[in-house]
Each structure stands twice: as structure tokens, then as C-alpha cells.
Amino acid sequence: MLCRKFDGWYDIWTAKGFAPIRESLRPWLNLGGLVRLTAGDSEVEGQTTDVDEEGRLVVRLESGVVRAFEAGEVALLR
């Protein structure tokens, strides 16, 4: 089942690019929610703001800096 779903997303990506996939993902991303993101030895907390055009999760850190993360473990805080 997962492979079939991936095939569908791949077909969309090759035909139309990432934009339609990005829009489909937004409702599932808890945008505006607080998260803790762990990537390697680094751990940060912030508010999710978007998914960028490359599929990276965009987070506004507690310091106000906005960063895009392409990999890591995300824990929902609220």
C-alpha cells in the first residue's frame, strides 16, 4: 500500500513538480504548532511555519531565526 501511495506522489511530482504535493502536505504538518526538532547532535524548538519548495520543514526558532530542516526527528509540543 505504501509503495502504491508513493507511486502516486511520484507521478504527480514528475508531471507537475512539488507544488501540488506541498499543498497536500500542509494540513498534516501542524503549521503554527510548537515542535522540538532533533538533527544529529543539535536540538531546537520553535514554531512550524511552512514547507518550502524543496520539501524542507520551515521552523521559526525561539530566537526568531527562521530555518529550513530537511531531516531530523520532530516532536510535537503543542
The first five atom37 places (N, CA, C, CB, O) and aatype in JSON, in Angstrom:
{
  "aatype": [12, 10, 4, 1, 11, 13, 3, 7, 17, 18, 3, 9, 17, 16, 0, 11, 7, 13, 0, 14, 9, 1, 6, 15, 10, 1, 14, 17, 10, 2, 10, 7, 7, 10, 19, 1, 10, 16, 0, 7, 3, 15, 6, 19, 6, 7, 5, 16, 16, 3, 19, 3, 6, 6, 7, 1, 10, 19, 19, 1, 10, 6, 15, 7, 19, 19, 1, 0, 13, 6, 0, 7, 6, 19, 0, 10, 10, 1],
  "atom_mask": [
    [1, 1, 1, 1, 1],
    [1, 1, 1, 1, 1],
    [1, 1, 1, 1, 1],
    [1, 1, 1, 1, 1],
    [1, 1, 1, 1, 1],
    [1, 1, 1, 1, 1],
    [1, 1, 1, 1, 1],
    [1, 1, 1, 0, 1],
    [1, 1, 1, 1, 1],
    [1, 1, 1, 1, 1],
    [1, 1, 1, 1, 1],
    [1, 1, 1, 1, 1],
    [1, 1, 1, 1, 1],
    [1, 1, 1, 1, 1],
    [1, 1, 1, 1, 1],
    [1, 1, 1, 1, 1],
    [1, 1, 1, 0, 1],
    [1, 1, 1, 1, 1],
    [1, 1, 1, 1, 1],
    [1, 1, 1, 1, 1],
    [1, 1, 1, 1, 1],
    [1, 1, 1, 1, 1],
    [1, 1, 1, 1, 1],
    [1, 1, 1, 1, 1],
    [1, 1, 1, 1, 1],
    [1, 1, 1, 1, 1],
    [1, 1, 1, 1, 1],
    [1, 1, 1, 1, 1],
    [1, 1, 1, 1, 1],
    [1, 1, 1, 1, 1],
    [1, 1, 1, 1, 1],
    [1, 1, 1, 0, 1],
    [1, 1, 1, 0, 1],
    [1, 1, 1, 1, 1],
    [1, 1, 1, 1, 1],
    [1, 1, 1, 1, 1],
    [1, 1, 1, 1, 1],
    [1, 1, 1, 1, 1],
    [1, 1, 1, 1, 1],
    [1, 1, 1, 0, 1],
    [1, 1, 1, 1, 1],
    [1, 1, 1, 1, 1],
    [1, 1, 1, 1, 1],
    [1, 1, 1, 1, 1],
    [1, 1, 1, 1, 1],
    [1, 1, 1, 0, 1],
    [1, 1, 1, 1, 1],
    [1, 1, 1, 1, 1],
    [1, 1, 1, 1, 1],
    [1, 1, 1, 1, 1],
    [1, 1, 1, 1, 1],
    [1, 1, 1, 1, 1],
    [1, 1, 1, 1, 1],
    [1, 1, 1, 1, 1],
    [1, 1, 1, 0, 1],
    [1, 1, 1, 1, 1],
    [1, 1, 1, 1, 1],
    [1, 1, 1, 1, 1],
    [1, 1, 1, 1, 1],
    [1, 1, 1, 1, 1],
    [1, 1, 1, 1, 1],
    [1, 1, 1, 1, 1],
    [1, 1, 1, 1, 1],
    [1, 1, 1, 0, 1],
    [1, 1, 1, 1, 1],
    [1, 1, 1, 1, 1],
    [1, 1, 1, 1, 1],
    [1, 1, 1, 1, 1],
    [1, 1, 1, 1, 1],
    [1, 1, 1, 1, 1],
    [1, 1, 1, 1, 1],
    [1, 1, 1, 0, 1],
    [1, 1, 1, 1, 1],
    [1, 1, 1, 1, 1],
    [1, 1, 1, 1, 1],
    [1, 1, 1, 1, 1],
    [1, 1, 1, 1, 1],
    [1, 1, 1, 1, 1]
  ],
  "atom_positions": [
    [[0.82, -1.19, 0.0], [0.0, 0.0, 0.0], [0.87, 1.26, 0.0], [-0.93, 0.0, 1.2], [0.59, 2.2, -0.75]],
    [[1.89, 1.28, 0.82], [2.77, 2.44, 0.87], [3.45, 2.67, -0.48], [3.83, 2.27, 1.97], [3.59, 3.81, -0.92]],
    [[3.86, 1.59, -1.12], [4.5, 1.72, -2.44], [3.54, 2.3, -3.47], [5.01, 0.35, -2.92], [3.94, 3.12, -4.29]],
    [[2.29, 1.89, -3.43], [1.3, 2.45, -4.36], [1.1, 3.94, -4.11], [-0.05, 1.7, -4.23], [0.99, 4.73, -5.05]],
    [[1.04, 4.31, -2.84], [0.88, 5.72, -2.5], [2.09, 6.52, -2.98], [0.69, 5.9, -0.96], [1.94, 7.6, -3.55]],
    [[3.28, 5.97, -2.77], [4.49, 6.64, -3.22], [4.49, 6.78, -4.74], [5.74, 5.88, -2.76], [4.88, 7.82, -5.27]],
    [[4.06, 5.74, -5.44], [3.98, 5.8, -6.91], [3.07, 6.94, -7.35], [3.47, 4.46, -7.48], [3.38, 7.65, -8.3]],
    [[1.95, 7.11, -6.65], [1.03, 8.19, -6.99], [1.67, 9.56, -6.8], [0.0, 0.0, 0.0], [1.55, 10.43, -7.65]],
    [[2.37, 9.74, -5.66], [3.05, 11.01, -5.4], [4.16, 11.23, -6.42], [3.63, 11.04, -3.97], [4.38, 12.35, -6.88]],
    [[4.87, 10.16, -6.77], [5.95, 10.28, -7.75], [5.4, 10.71, -9.11], [6.72, 8.93, -7.88], [5.99, 11.55, -9.78]],
    [[4.28, 10.13, -9.5], [3.66, 10.51, -10.77], [3.27, 11.99, -10.78], [2.41, 9.64, -11.04], [3.49, 12.69, -11.77]],
    [[2.72, 12.46, -9.67], [2.36, 13.88, -9.57], [3.61, 14.74, -9.64], [1.59, 14.16, -8.25], [3.64, 15.75, -10.34]],
    [[4.65, 14.34, -8.9], [5.89, 15.12, -8.86], [6.52, 15.22, -10.25], [6.88, 14.48, -7.88], [6.96, 16.3, -10.65]],
    [[6.57, 14.1, -10.98], [7.19, 14.15, -12.31], [6.34, 14.93, -13.31], [7.41, 12.73, -12.83], [6.88, 15.55, -14.22]],
    [[5.02, 14.93, -13.14], [4.14, 15.63, -14.08], [3.99, 17.12, -13.75], [2.78, 14.98, -14.1], [3.94, 17.95, -14.65]],
    [[3.92, 17.45, -12.45], [3.56, 18.82, -12.06], [4.53, 19.48, -11.1], [2.2, 18.81, -11.44], [4.34, 20.64, -10.74]],
    [[5.57, 18.76, -10.69], [6.5, 19.33, -9.72], [6.02, 19.12, -8.29], [0.0, 0.0, 0.0], [5.05, 18.41, -8.05]],
    [[6.71, 19.74, -7.36], [6.44, 19.53, -5.94], [5.26, 20.34, -5.41], [7.67, 19.86, -5.14], [4.68, 19.98, -4.38]],
    [[4.88, 21.41, -6.09], [3.85, 22.32, -5.57], [2.54, 21.63, -5.17], [3.54, 23.37, -6.6], [2.04, 21.91, -4.09]],
    [[1.96, 20.73, -5.99], [0.71, 20.08, -5.56], [0.9, 19.17, -4.34], [0.14, 19.28, -6.71], [0.0, 19.05, -3.51]],
    [[2.05, 18.56, -4.24], [2.34, 17.7, -3.09], [2.47, 18.56, -1.84], [3.64, 16.87, -3.32], [1.95, 18.22, -0.78]],
    [[3.16, 19.67, -1.98], [3.35, 20.61, -0.88], [2.0, 21.05, -0.32], [4.17, 21.84, -1.34], [1.8, 21.07, 0.89]],
    [[1.07, 21.41, -1.2], [-0.26, 21.83, -0.76], [-1.0, 20.7, -0.05], [-1.08, 22.32, -1.95], [-1.71, 20.94, 0.93]],
    [[-0.83, 19.48, -0.53], [-1.49, 18.33, 0.1], [-0.92, 18.02, 1.48], [-1.36, 17.1, -0.79], [-1.63, 17.52, 2.35]],
    [[0.36, 18.31, 1.68], [1.01, 18.03, 2.96], [0.66, 19.05, 4.05], [2.5, 17.99, 2.78], [0.63, 18.7, 5.23]],
    [[0.4, 20.27, 3.67], [0.21, 21.35, 4.65], [-0.76, 21.01, 5.77], [-0.26, 22.58, 3.95], [-0.44, 21.29, 6.93]],
    [[-1.94, 20.44, 5.51], [-2.86, 20.16, 6.62], [-2.31, 19.16, 7.64], [-4.16, 19.63, 6.07], [-2.78, 19.13, 8.78]],
    [[-1.34, 18.37, 7.26], [-0.79, 17.33, 8.14], [0.42, 17.81, 8.93], [-0.42, 16.12, 7.33], [0.95, 17.05, 9.74]],
    [[0.85, 19.02, 8.71], [2.13, 19.46, 9.26], [2.03, 20.28, 10.54], [2.84, 20.26, 8.25], [3.05, 20.77, 11.02]],
    [[0.85, 20.43, 11.09], [0.69, 21.17, 12.34], [1.3, 22.57, 12.23], [1.33, 20.4, 13.5], [1.95, 23.05, 13.16]],
    [[1.08, 23.22, 11.08], [1.66, 24.54, 10.88], [1.18, 25.49, 11.96], [1.31, 25.09, 9.49], [-0.01, 25.55, 12.27]],
    [[2.11, 26.22, 12.53], [1.82, 27.12, 13.64], [2.01, 26.47, 14.99], [0.0, 0.0, 0.0], [1.99, 27.14, 16.02]],
    [[2.2, 25.15, 14.99], [2.4, 24.42, 16.24], [3.84, 24.47, 16.72], [0.0, 0.0, 0.0], [4.76, 24.74, 15.94]],
    [[4.02, 24.22, 17.99], [5.36, 24.18, 18.56], [5.94, 22.79, 18.43], [5.34, 24.62, 20.04], [5.26, 21.79, 18.66]],
    [[7.22, 22.73, 18.04], [7.9, 21.46, 17.85], [9.3, 21.49, 18.46], [7.98, 21.11, 16.36], [9.89, 22.56, 18.66]],
    [[9.8, 20.31, 18.74], [11.21, 20.13, 19.08], [11.79, 19.3, 17.94], [11.41, 19.41, 20.5], [11.29, 18.22, 17.63]],
    [[12.84, 19.8, 17.32], [13.46, 19.12, 16.19], [14.87, 18.72, 16.57], [13.46, 20.02, 14.93], [15.68, 19.56, 16.98]],
    [[15.16, 17.43, 16.44], [16.49, 16.91, 16.72], [17.11, 16.45, 15.42], [16.43, 15.74, 17.76], [16.54, 15.63, 14.7]],
    [[18.28, 16.99, 15.12], [19.02, 16.63, 13.91], [20.48, 16.43, 14.3], [18.87, 17.72, 12.78], [21.19, 17.39, 14.58]],
    [[20.91, 15.18, 14.31], [22.27, 14.88, 14.75], [22.43, 15.23, 16.22], [0.0, 0.0, 0.0], [21.65, 14.78, 17.05]],
    [[23.44, 16.05, 16.54], [23.68, 16.47, 17.92], [22.94, 17.75, 18.27], [25.17, 16.65, 18.15], [23.04, 18.24, 19.4]],
    [[22.21, 18.3, 17.33], [21.53, 19.57, 17.52], [20.06, 19.36, 17.88], [21.65, 20.44, 16.26], [19.39, 18.51, 17.31]],
    [[19.58, 20.16, 18.83], [18.16, 20.12, 19.19], [17.67, 21.56, 19.3], [17.92, 19.34, 20.53], [18.27, 22.38, 19.98]],
    [[16.56, 21.85, 18.61], [15.99, 23.2, 18.64], [14.49, 23.1, 18.87], [16.3, 23.96, 17.32], [13.88, 22.06, 18.61]],
    [[13.92, 24.19, 19.35], [12.47, 24.29, 19.49], [12.0, 25.53, 18.76], [12.05, 24.33, 20.99], [12.7, 26.53, 18.69]],
    [[10.81, 25.43, 18.22], [10.26, 26.58, 17.51], [8.87, 26.28, 16.99], [0.0, 0.0, 0.0], [8.25, 25.27, 17.34]],
    [[8.4, 27.18, 16.15], [7.05, 27.1, 15.6], [7.15, 26.78, 14.11], [6.26, 28.44, 15.82], [7.88, 27.43, 13.37]],
    [[6.4, 25.76, 13.69], [6.4, 25.41, 12.26], [5.68, 26.52, 11.49], [5.72, 24.03, 12.02], [4.65, 27.02, 11.92]],
    [[6.25, 26.88, 10.34], [5.65, 27.95, 9.55], [5.28, 27.53, 8.14], [6.59, 29.11, 9.48], [4.37, 28.1, 7.55]],
    [[5.97, 26.52, 7.6], [5.7, 26.16, 6.21], [6.51, 24.92, 5.83], [6.04, 27.34, 5.26], [7.3, 24.39, 6.62]],
    [[6.3, 24.5, 4.61], [7.16, 23.54, 3.92], [7.66, 24.28, 2.7], [6.4, 22.17, 3.55], [6.85, 24.8, 1.92]],
    [[8.98, 24.34, 2.5], [9.47, 25.12, 1.36], [9.38, 24.33, 0.06], [10.91, 25.55, 1.61], [8.94, 23.19, 0.05]],
    [[9.8, 24.95, -1.02], [9.68, 24.36, -2.35], [10.54, 23.12, -2.54], [10.03, 25.37, -3.38], [10.39, 22.41, -3.53]],
    [[11.45, 22.86, -1.6], [12.28, 21.66, -1.67], [11.8, 20.58, -0.7], [13.73, 22.01, -1.38], [12.44, 19.53, -0.58]],
    [[10.69, 20.83, -0.01], [10.13, 19.84, 0.91], [10.68, 19.91, 2.32], [0.0, 0.0, 0.0], [10.4, 19.03, 3.13]],
    [[11.45, 20.95, 2.63], [12.02, 21.09, 3.97], [11.01, 21.76, 4.9], [13.33, 21.92, 3.91], [10.27, 22.65, 4.5]],
    [[11.0, 21.3, 6.16], [10.14, 21.9, 7.17], [10.75, 23.22, 7.62], [9.93, 20.93, 8.38], [11.92, 23.26, 8.02]],
    [[9.98, 24.29, 7.56], [10.45, 25.62, 7.94], [9.97, 25.9, 9.36], [9.95, 26.72, 6.94], [8.78, 25.79, 9.66]],
    [[10.92, 26.28, 10.22], [10.64, 26.49, 11.64], [11.19, 27.85, 12.07], [11.25, 25.35, 12.51], [12.33, 28.2, 11.76]],
    [[10.35, 28.62, 12.78], [10.82, 29.87, 13.4], [11.29, 29.49, 14.8], [9.68, 30.98, 13.45], [10.49, 29.1, 15.65]],
    [[12.6, 29.61, 15.02], [13.19, 29.23, 16.3], [12.81, 30.22, 17.39], [14.71, 29.12, 16.18], [12.33, 31.32, 17.1]],
    [[13.04, 29.83, 18.63], [12.71, 30.71, 19.77], [13.42, 32.05, 19.66], [13.08, 30.03, 21.09], [12.92, 33.06, 20.15]],
    [[14.6, 32.07, 19.01], [15.37, 33.3, 18.84], [14.78, 34.21, 17.76], [16.8, 32.96, 18.49], [15.2, 35.36, 17.63]],
    [[13.81, 33.7, 17.0], [13.22, 34.47, 15.9], [13.82, 34.13, 14.55], [0.0, 0.0, 0.0], [13.27, 34.51, 13.51]],
    [[14.93, 33.42, 14.54], [15.57, 33.0, 13.29], [14.7, 31.94, 12.62], [17.01, 32.44, 13.56], [14.17, 31.05, 13.29]],
    [[14.56, 32.03, 11.31], [13.78, 31.05, 10.54], [14.76, 30.14, 9.82], [12.82, 31.76, 9.53], [15.64, 30.6, 9.09]],
    [[14.59, 28.82, 10.03], [15.47, 27.82, 9.39], [14.63, 26.75, 8.72], [16.43, 27.19, 10.41], [13.51, 26.46, 9.14]],
    [[15.19, 26.18, 7.67], [14.56, 25.07, 6.96], [15.34, 23.79, 7.27], [14.49, 25.33, 5.42], [16.56, 23.77, 7.16]],
    [[14.63, 22.73, 7.64], [15.25, 21.46, 8.01], [14.83, 20.39, 7.02], [14.87, 21.05, 9.45], [13.64, 20.2, 6.76]],
    [[15.81, 19.68, 6.47], [15.49, 18.63, 5.5], [15.47, 17.25, 6.13], [16.47, 18.65, 4.37], [14.99, 16.3, 5.52]],
    [[16.0, 17.13, 7.33], [16.0, 15.83, 8.01], [16.02, 16.07, 9.51], [17.2, 14.96, 7.56], [16.5, 17.1, 9.98]],
    [[15.52, 15.1, 10.26], [15.54, 15.18, 11.7], [14.3, 14.54, 12.3], [0.0, 0.0, 0.0], [13.37, 14.16, 11.59]],
    [[14.32, 14.43, 13.6], [13.18, 13.88, 14.33], [12.37, 15.04, 14.9], [13.64, 12.91, 15.47], [12.92, 15.91, 15.57]],
    [[11.08, 15.05, 14.63], [10.21, 16.15, 15.06], [9.25, 15.63, 16.12], [9.44, 16.76, 13.86], [8.56, 14.63, 15.91]],
    [[9.21, 16.34, 17.25], [8.25, 16.02, 18.31], [7.3, 17.2, 18.47], [8.98, 15.69, 19.67], [7.75, 18.34, 18.6]],
    [[6.0, 16.93, 18.45], [5.01, 17.98, 18.65], [4.96, 18.35, 20.13], [3.61, 17.54, 18.15], [4.86, 17.46, 20.98]],
    [[5.03, 19.63, 20.44], [4.98, 20.09, 21.83], [3.6, 20.59, 22.19], [6.02, 21.18, 22.07], [3.16, 20.4, 23.33]],
    [[2.89, 21.23, 21.28], [1.53, 21.72, 21.49], [0.85, 21.87, 20.17], [1.51, 23.05, 22.25], [-0.31, 22.27, 20.11]]
  ]
}
